Each structure stands twice: as C-alpha cells, then as structure tokens.
Amino acid sequence: MLDASLSPLRLVLVAEDPLARGALSRVLSDQGSELLVLASGTQAELESARGEAPDVVLWDTGMRLPETEGRAETPDLGAPVLALVADEAAGELALTAGARGLLFRDASPGALLAALYAVARGLTVFDSGLADVRAAPRSSTAPPSQGPDTLTPREREVLALLAEGLSNKAIADRLAISEHTAKFHVNAVLAKLGVQRRTEAVVRAARMGLVTL
C-alpha cells in the first residue's frame, strides 16, 4: 500500500496538447515531495518508451477525446488511470475505456492530488458534476448492454426533449451542456432504442410508454 509519509506518489502524465502538459506539469511540481513525475508526453510516446511502472497515470483527454468507432483507449502503462475530461461525453468515453477516476480538467490542485492518491490505491473517484456518468453501467472490455431499460437519467431527459422536436443545440441549451455532449447522448438513445433516426426513436419511445406525444 502506498504511504504518502514514506515515499512520493510516482505518476506518469499523458497529454496530447503540449500546453496542457506544461500547465499540468507545473501544477504537479508545486506539490513538492508528495509527487514524483516519472515521465510526461503523448500516449504514443509513453507507451512506446515503456519506462519505470508508475503508481498512477494522469491522463488529460483534451478538449475533445479522440475516439475510434465510438470508443477510446486509456494509456496502457501498467497503472490505474485518472482521466481529466472536458465534459460528460468525454467522461463516458474515458470511463468505458477503463479509467478508474474522472475529474473535470479545471479541478483544483488539492482535488487532483487527493484523486491521484485514491486511484493509485485502487479506489474509484468521480467529480460530483459527473454523477450521470457514474450512474451508467460501464465495462472496460465490452460495450454496455443495449436496450431501453439501460437508458440513464440524462438519456431519458434527452429523449423527452427529442419528443419535443428539439435540435442537438436546443437540447444542449436546455440542459446546460455542450452541443457535443448532447449529440453523444442522442446517439446513445438511438442505439439503445435500436433505431437510426430521431423520429423513429420518438415513435418507438411513445409506443413503449417512455414519452407522451
């Protein structure tokens, strides 16, 4: 078990954006002897270098998390991953990919340090603003089971707004989320209802009693 009083927490910092990487490096260095940054760089650089195994990986996913076929992959560096995300959509992808903790990118240094220690000890950590992401069933090795009964509370809100005929932008404005996040939730609703079009989703949801037209 890690003991902060005996040895610093060894971590690797992963960030594609050099400006973000530099800013995070400064924040981490300000923590003094509590943290030891073994390496920092892009995901490809660090996975190919394969240096000393850290206690935890800090992964800045950027303003928009790159994905392939709707999925993303956490850095494979032999340690649990704490992901810094811009919004719920990035949080969904990072958690599905296998991240053990989620914080917003503007988390305070104190919250970041506490989360790093918690994740390194095998705990799961979520920013309070990512409760909807935490509530959804996730798997690091397979997509979540699909079906209307797996709709999250937020996805049900989105479905209700789809029934009102709102666009992604209008849904984003109504729920105070980004348009990218709204689009992510709309796509999830369509997939779980087994349809390809928004109108089909509304019709099927009405027949199932999920919305009232």
DOMI-381772 format. One line per 2 residues: number of its first residue (from 1); their letters; for each residue x, y negated, z of C-alpha. Coordinates in nm, 2 decimals. Layout:
<rs>
NUM> A> X Y Z; ...
</rs>
This chain:
<rs>
1> ML> 0.00 0.00 0.00; 0.12 -0.35 -0.08
3> DA> 0.22 -0.56 0.22; 0.25 -0.93 0.15
5> SL> 0.46 -0.98 0.46; 0.73 -0.75 0.34
7> SP> 0.75 -0.79 -0.04; 0.62 -1.02 -0.31
9> LR> 0.34 -0.90 -0.54; 0.50 -0.80 -0.87
11> LV> 0.30 -0.91 -1.17; 0.31 -0.94 -1.55
13> LV> 0.15 -1.24 -1.72; -0.02 -1.18 -2.05
15> AE> -0.14 -1.47 -2.26; -0.15 -1.53 -2.63
17> DP> -0.15 -1.91 -2.60; 0.19 -2.04 -2.51
19> LA> 0.04 -2.35 -2.35; -0.19 -2.14 -2.13
21> RG> 0.10 -1.91 -2.05; 0.32 -2.20 -1.94
23> AL> 0.05 -2.35 -1.73; -0.02 -2.02 -1.55
25> SR> 0.35 -1.96 -1.50; 0.37 -2.29 -1.32
27> VL> 0.07 -2.21 -1.10; 0.22 -1.87 -1.02
29> SD> 0.56 -2.01 -0.94; 0.40 -2.26 -0.69
31> QG> 0.30 -1.96 -0.48; 0.67 -1.92 -0.38
33> SE> 0.78 -1.59 -0.24; 0.43 -1.43 -0.25
35> LL> 0.46 -1.36 -0.62; 0.73 -1.22 -0.84
37> VL> 0.66 -1.26 -1.22; 0.84 -0.97 -1.38
39> AS> 0.76 -1.08 -1.74; 0.53 -1.30 -1.94
41> GT> 0.44 -1.30 -2.31; 0.18 -1.19 -2.56
43> QA> 0.01 -0.85 -2.53; 0.20 -0.71 -2.82
45> EL> 0.54 -0.83 -2.69; 0.49 -0.69 -2.34
47> ES> 0.35 -0.36 -2.45; 0.64 -0.30 -2.69
49> AR> 0.91 -0.41 -2.43; 0.78 -0.18 -2.15
51> GE> 0.99 -0.32 -1.86; 0.95 -0.25 -1.49
53> AP> 0.60 -0.15 -1.40; 0.42 -0.43 -1.21
55> DV> 0.17 -0.41 -0.92; -0.09 -0.60 -1.12
57> VL> -0.14 -0.76 -1.47; -0.28 -1.11 -1.51
59> WD> -0.45 -1.13 -1.85; -0.56 -1.47 -1.98
61> TG> -0.81 -1.39 -2.26; -0.81 -1.74 -2.40
63> MR> -1.10 -1.95 -2.52; -1.23 -1.65 -2.72
65> LP> -1.13 -1.29 -2.66; -1.02 -1.12 -2.98
67> ET> -1.22 -0.80 -3.05; -1.23 -0.52 -3.29
69> EG> -1.56 -0.36 -3.38; -1.72 -0.53 -3.08
71> RA> -1.45 -0.41 -2.83; -1.13 -0.54 -2.68
73> ET> -0.84 -0.36 -2.52; -0.68 -0.45 -2.19
75> PD> -0.30 -0.48 -2.18; -0.16 -0.13 -2.13
77> LG> 0.12 -0.20 -1.88; 0.06 0.07 -1.62
79> AP> -0.12 -0.15 -1.36; -0.47 -0.27 -1.29
81> VL> -0.57 -0.59 -1.48; -0.72 -0.91 -1.36
83> AL> -0.88 -1.10 -1.65; -0.92 -1.47 -1.68
85> VA> -1.22 -1.54 -1.91; -1.39 -1.84 -2.06
87> DE> -1.75 -1.72 -2.04; -1.98 -1.43 -1.98
89> AA> -1.93 -1.29 -2.33; -1.56 -1.26 -2.28
91> GE> -1.62 -1.12 -1.93; -1.84 -0.85 -2.08
93> LA> -1.57 -0.75 -2.33; -1.29 -0.76 -2.07
95> LT> -1.48 -0.55 -1.82; -1.59 -0.30 -2.08
97> AG> -1.22 -0.28 -2.19; -1.12 -0.18 -1.84
99> AR> -1.03 -0.50 -1.65; -1.07 -0.44 -1.27
101> GL> -1.13 -0.81 -1.19; -1.28 -1.12 -1.36
103> LF> -1.23 -1.48 -1.28; -1.30 -1.79 -1.49
105> RD> -1.00 -1.95 -1.64; -1.03 -2.26 -1.42
107> AS> -1.01 -2.06 -1.10; -0.82 -2.23 -0.81
109> PG> -0.47 -2.11 -0.73; -0.60 -1.98 -0.39
111> AL> -0.87 -1.77 -0.55; -0.63 -1.65 -0.82
113> LA> -0.38 -1.53 -0.56; -0.64 -1.36 -0.35
115> AL> -0.79 -1.18 -0.65; -0.45 -1.07 -0.77
117> YA> -0.38 -0.90 -0.43; -0.72 -0.74 -0.42
119> VA> -0.70 -0.60 -0.77; -0.34 -0.47 -0.70
121> RG> -0.49 -0.28 -0.40; -0.74 -0.11 -0.62
123> LT> -1.04 -0.34 -0.54; -1.28 -0.48 -0.80
125> VF> -1.31 -0.86 -0.80; -1.57 -1.09 -0.97
127> DS> -1.62 -1.46 -0.98; -1.96 -1.54 -0.83
129> GL> -2.06 -1.70 -1.16; -2.01 -1.37 -1.34
131> AD> -2.29 -1.19 -1.14; -2.47 -1.09 -1.46
133> VR> -2.16 -0.92 -1.60; -2.11 -0.74 -1.27
135> AA> -2.47 -0.61 -1.27; -2.44 -0.45 -1.61
137> PR> -2.33 -0.08 -1.64; -1.98 -0.06 -1.79
139> SS> -1.73 0.20 -1.90; -1.36 0.16 -1.99
141> TA> -1.36 0.47 -2.22; -1.70 0.47 -2.38
143> PP> -1.98 0.22 -2.48; -2.26 0.18 -2.23
145> SQ> -2.57 0.39 -2.28; -2.82 0.21 -2.50
147> GP> -3.19 0.16 -2.47; -3.45 -0.09 -2.35
149> DT> -3.41 0.03 -1.99; -3.05 -0.08 -1.99
151> LT> -3.13 -0.45 -2.06; -2.96 -0.67 -1.80
153> PR> -3.15 -0.95 -1.63; -2.98 -1.20 -1.85
155> ER> -3.06 -1.00 -2.16; -3.43 -0.99 -2.06
157> EV> -3.42 -1.37 -2.03; -3.27 -1.39 -2.38
159> LA> -3.54 -1.15 -2.51; -3.81 -1.37 -2.37
161> LL> -3.66 -1.67 -2.54; -3.63 -1.48 -2.87
163> AE> -4.01 -1.42 -2.84; -4.04 -1.80 -2.83
165> GL> -3.86 -1.82 -3.16; -3.56 -2.00 -3.03
167> SN> -3.23 -2.00 -3.22; -2.90 -1.90 -3.06
169> KA> -2.81 -2.27 -3.00; -3.15 -2.33 -2.84
171> IA> -3.11 -2.02 -2.62; -2.77 -2.14 -2.51
173> DR> -2.91 -2.48 -2.42; -3.20 -2.34 -2.23
175> LA> -2.97 -2.10 -2.03; -2.68 -2.35 -1.99
177> IS> -2.44 -2.11 -2.16; -2.22 -2.13 -2.47
179> EH> -2.36 -2.05 -2.81; -2.10 -1.77 -2.84
181> TA> -2.24 -1.62 -2.52; -2.59 -1.65 -2.64
183> KF> -2.50 -1.47 -2.96; -2.33 -1.19 -2.77
185> HV> -2.65 -1.14 -2.56; -2.88 -1.15 -2.87
187> NA> -2.66 -0.88 -3.04; -2.68 -0.67 -2.72
189> VL> -3.06 -0.70 -2.71; -3.09 -0.59 -3.08
191> AK> -2.86 -0.29 -3.02; -3.04 -0.17 -2.71
193> LG> -3.38 -0.21 -2.88; -3.24 -0.02 -3.19
195> VQ> -3.32 -0.29 -3.44; -3.13 -0.52 -3.68
197> RR> -3.35 -0.83 -3.69; -3.47 -1.07 -3.42
199> TE> -3.83 -1.05 -3.54; -3.81 -0.67 -3.52
201> AV> -3.68 -0.70 -3.16; -3.97 -0.92 -3.06
203> VR> -4.23 -0.69 -3.22; -4.08 -0.38 -3.06
205> AA> -4.04 -0.55 -2.72; -4.41 -0.66 -2.73
207> RM> -4.52 -0.31 -2.81; -4.32 -0.18 -2.51
209> GL> -4.46 -0.45 -2.28; -4.13 -0.62 -2.24
211> VT> -4.26 -0.96 -2.37; -4.60 -1.12 -2.42
213> L> -4.67 -1.28 -2.76
</rs>
